Amino acid sequence: MANPLYYWTTILVLARLFQYTYKIMKTKGLFLVAAASWLLLTNVVHAQKGIRIGYIDMAYILESVPEYKEASADLETKVQKWKVEIEAKLKEVEEMRKTLDNERVLLTKELIEEREEDIYFKEKEVLEYQQKRFGPNGDLFIQKKRLVQPVQDQVFVAVQEIAKNKKYDFIFDKSADLVMLYSADRFDISDQVLLRINRASKRKQLNSKKEKRALERNEDRNVEQEREVTDREKAAIQKLSEREELLAIRKAERDSIRAAKKKEFEERRAKLLALQKRKRDSINALKAKKEDLDRGNTPEN
């Protein structure tokens, strides 16, 4: 029996491919890409049982990488400082506006226009600074991208290794734009990705050849353990599939027996009701005959 997760995976694959296809068609107008994607999806649907799926949670991985957490905390300190600066500048503009309103009756038209122009340029300066820090291409966006990019590169490398070693067909990002409608924990490889990132970090910190060789031996053992786990997972999945098929066969047998018993019961009930009806009809016929005889024996006046 096909696992329901495979159907959701097929939907996710379909959405991803068509999303990618749409982008290509929008820029280059390649209709053949759409046709090729559709053929690929058809093959995916027909081969659901053989698909091996995994997913990662990028948000969880980022929060678990010490270097990213430290840099992210530093960036948050900067962000708070920028916000304080912007609030102070906006307060200054508001004070200028209040002062002008209070002194307006004492000022000439030229002075009022001059003050209003000063307020306008000051307010414009604040908005430009706000855009510089928090705009679509501002400092916050650029620095966040710089923070995330190295971790994303490490995640990409780790995912490639895990997918190759464990023979995954698809690995998704749970925290990406495309929402996962269901995800079983046993398919989450986020911790495996983190393990590989931490290994790479430790490798960079080691100085002596002896330490590096010891780490490589440990990594080789871990890879071998991963292969053993993969084999166990395959056996468990096969066993689960066989159990589901056996349960389905037993259920079909039970349903067939219940249907046969129900049919037999309905037939007996119908025969019993027909017999009871015949008895009632016979009794009613005798009663009617007796009443006719009784009326025939009644003396005439």
N, C-alpha and C positions, 0 to 999 in steps of 0.2 A: 504493500500500500504506500502511496506517495505521502510524504510528510507535508502538512500544511505550510511549513516554512518555505518549501520549495516553490509553492505557488506565489507567496509574497515576494520571494527572491526574483521570480520571473517578472513580476510587475515592476520591481525596482530596476532590473536590468533593462526592461522595455523603456521605462521612463528615462533612464540615463542615456541610452543610445539615441532615443528620439530627441532628447535635449541637445546632445552633441550634433546630431544630424541637422537639426534646425539651425544651429549656429553656422555650420558649414554652408548650408543652402542659402542662408541669409546673405553671406558674404560672397559666395562663388556660384550659387545657383546650380549645384550639382545634384540632379535628380537621381543619378545612379547610386549615390551614397545612401539615399533613402531606401532604394530597392535592396541593396546589399545588407543594410541594417535589418530590414524586415526578414530577409532569408536567414540571417544569423539568429534572430529572435525565434523564428520558427524551429530552428534546430535546437535552441535552448529549451523551448517548451517540450519538444519530443524527448529530450534527454535529461529531464528533470532529475530522475532517480540517480544519475551519475554525478550530479553537481555537488561540489564541496564548497561551502560558504563560510566566510568569517567576517567579522566586523571589528572596527576599533572605535574608541570614543576619544577624539582628538582633545576635547576640552579636559577630560580626565587625565590624559597623558601630559598636557601642558602644565596642569596644576601639580603634577607629581615630579616634574623635572626641577631640581633645586636651582639650577642656573636661571631658568626662566622665571621661577617664583621670585628670586632675588631681584632680577632686572625689572620684573613687572612691578615690584614694590617701589623701586626707585622711580619708575615712570609715574606711578600713582602719586608719589610725593611732588613730582614736577607738575602734574595735572592740578593738584590742589593749590600749588603756588600760582599757577596761571589763572585759576578761577578767582583767587583772592585779588590778583592784580586787575582783572577785568571788573570785578565788583567795585573796587576802589575807583577805577576810571569812570564807571557808570554813575557812581555816587557823586563824583566831582562834576559830571555833566548835569546831574539833577540839581546840585547846589547852585551852579551857574544859572540854570533856568529859574529857580526860585528867587535868586537875587535880582534877576532882570524883572520878574513879575512885581517884586516889591518896589523897585526903583523906577519902573516904567513911567510913572506920572511925572517924575523929576527930570527925565532925560529927553533930549531932542530926538527928532526922527532919525537923524544921521547916527547918533550914538546907539539908538535902539537897533538899527539895522546892523551896525558894527558888532554889537553884542550877539545878536542872533546869528551872524555869520561865524563868530568865534565858537558859539555853541554847536553850530552845524558841523564845522570842521573837527571839533573835538569829538563829537558823537561819531562822525565818519571814521576818525582815527581809532576809536574803540572797536567799532565793527570790523575794521580791517585787521586789527590785532586779534580779535576773536576768531576771524576766519583763518588767520595765520596759525593759530594754535589748534583750533578744533574743526576747521573746515574739511571738505572731502579730501583735499590734498595737503592738509595741515600737518603740523609737527606730531600731533598725537597719532594720526593715521600712519605716517612714515615710520615713527619709532616703534609702534606696535608691529608693523610689518617686519621691521628689522629684528624684533624680538622673536617672532613666530617662525620666520624663515629657516633659521638653523635647525630648530627642532623638527619642523616639517620635513627638511631634507633627511634628517636622521630617521624619522618615522618612515619615510618613503623607502630608504635603504633596508630598514628592518623588515618592513612589510614584504619587500621583494624576496628577502632571504627566507622568511617564514612561509610565504606562499610556495616557494620552490621546494623547500624541505618537506612541507606537509601536504603538498600537492593541492592547494586551494585553487578553485576556479574563479571565484569572485571574493574580493574583500572590500567592504563598504566603510564609509566614515559615518558613524551614528549621529555625530553632531553637525553634519553637513546640511545643505539646504533641503535635500530630498529626505523627507521624514520616513523613518523605518516604522512601519505599522506594527511589527512584532519582531522581537529579537530574543532568542533563548540565550541564557548566560553561557552555556557550554560553547557557543560560537564566538564569544568575545575573546579576542587575542590581544587586547590592550596591554595586559600585564606582560605578555611575551615580548611585545614591542618595547616596553619600558625596560625589561631585563636586558635586551640587546643594546639599548641606548646607554644604560648604566655600564655594561661591559666595555663599550667603546670609550666611555669617559674614564673608566679605570685604566684601560690600556694606555691612554694618553698620559696618565699620571705616573705610570711605572717607569723607572729609570734603568734598573739592572736587567740583563738578559735572563738571569735566573728567575726573577719575578715574572717576566713576560712569558717564559716557557711554562711556568707553573699555571699562569692564567690561561694559556692556550690549552694545556692539558685539561683543566677544569671545563673550558668551553667545549672541547671535544667530547667530554663525558656528558655534558648537558645536551649537546646535539644528538648524541646516541640515545639519551633518555627521551628526547623529544620524538625520535623515530619510534622508540618502543611505545610511547604514549599514542603515537599516530596509529600503530598497528592495533593497539588495544581499542582505540576509538573505532577503527574500521570493524573490528570483531564485534564490538558492542552495538554499532549501528546495524550490522548484518543480523545480529541476534534479535535486536529490536524489530527489524523489518520482518524477520521470520515469525516472531511472536505476534506481531500485528496481523500478518496473513493468517496464522492459525486461529487467532481470535475471530477474524472475519469469517473464516470457514465455519467455526463453531456457532457463531451468531446466525449465519445463514441456515445451518442445520436446525437450530432451535426455532428460528422463524418458520421454517418449512413444517416442522412438527406441530407448532402452534397453529399454523394455518390449516393443516390436515385435521387436527382435533376440533378446531372451530367449525370447519365445514361439516364434520361428522355430527357435532352437537346441533348445528342448525338443521341438518337433515332429520335427526331424531325428533327435534322439537316440532318441525313442520309436520311429520307423520303423526305425532301425538296430538297436535292441534286439529288435524284433519279427522282423526279418530273421534276426538271429543265433539267435533262439530257434527259428525255423522250420528253419534249417540243423541245429541241434543235434538237434531232434526227428526230422528226416529221417535223420541219421546214426545216431541211436539205434535207429530203426525198421529200418534196413538191418542193423545189428549183431544185432538180435534175430532177424531173419529168417534170417540166416546161421547163428546158433547153433541155430535150430530145424532147419535143413537138416542141419547137422553131427550133431545128435542122431539124425535120421532115418536117416543112412547108417552109423551104428555097428552092427557085426555082433552078433547075439544069441548068448548063451552056450548 
